[in-house]
Amino acid sequence: MAETAEEKVEERERVLDTPMDKEFDWAKKDDTTPVRDALWDYYMEADGRDTMKTEAKMHPYLDMSNDEVAANAEKLLKN
């Protein structure tokens, strides 16, 4: 049976909506920040708190696979 549009979105955004400590073994044990919010915070700081620039950088994540999101998050957020 074919997936519905909602199911495709849910699967595609799984990593974005997962808490950092559940998605990455290198995240702090009590970091329940969703990956989406951690990326947003990273870009906001890097862009001098410019919401428009941050939004433009976050938009491509909506079209990325879970593996791409995880790889980008690890590259940017892992200390």
Secondary structure, 3 states (H helix, E strand, C coil): CCCCHHHHHHHHCHHHHCEHHHHCCCCCCCCCCEHHHHHHHHHHHHCCCCHHHHHHHHHHHHHCCHHHHHHHHHHHHCC
